Amino acid sequence: MKVIANNKKVSHDYFILDTYECGIVLFGTEIKSIRLGKVAINDSFCRIKQGELFAINMNISKYAFGNLFNHDETRERKLLMAKHEILKLDLKLKQEGTTLVPTKVYLKDGFCKVEIALCKGKKLYDKRSDQKEADTKRRMEKVFKNFSSN
């Protein structure tokens, strides 16, 4: 498994409740750009329309060696997932006030996969407490490192 893009902001901005793996429908030049690592998922999100799952604002740069049939960079891309899972996700999205966010784009057995996460938004005080815990952990590791080297 080769990770192409990773969205690090998700764990900072959201509580991740559950993750799912799904395929993605791509054009010819899109998969070539993804293999070169030219994909950004920082501002993207997922939406369910008429029983189908779509990734919105996922930016796949134009393929440098493409011709007039090159793809649109930020078009809506259909995500492939079992119908019953999409229906379950749709119910969770409507009931709990959650959102779907892509967290990773990776290649698995030659196919491009997208990991999406069912998330609930964090409040400002939640973000501060997480940052405080990370700070404390970093300081403790520094102290233990200095203690072990002496």
Secondary structure, DSSP 8 states (H G I E B T S, - for coil): -EEEEE-THHHHHEEEEEEEEEEE---HHHHHHHHTT-EE-TT-EEEEETTEEEEES-EE---TT--TT---TT--EEEE--HHHHHHHHHHHHHH--EEEEEEEEEETTEEEEEEEEEEE--HHHHHHHHHHHHHHHHHHHHHHHHHH-
